[in-house]
């Protein structure tokens, strides 16, 4: 059974940076596609970025060029580096495992709040 725990969220000013972390446990972390999703108030959960087993990355258009997804399989850790943050990036961010390039798998973390505001 895979379990995921996110950390690193918080309040940041526009233009600032944050790095989210996702700590995994259980078997298979290194072979699953890692995804980061976000959900803003009154909006549907959406893909932010994904990183497949073979190293292929995928980013949604709103974050392309600003966010970077990465992972450390030996430590069972996933990361999302977020630069040049905007107020519209405010959301709860979720780590996901086991999905595909564009769709989530069944393993979710509990989420971490990111608020971008001056």
Order of alpha helices (4+ residues) and beta strands (2+ residues): beta-beta-beta-beta-beta-beta-beta-beta-beta-beta-beta
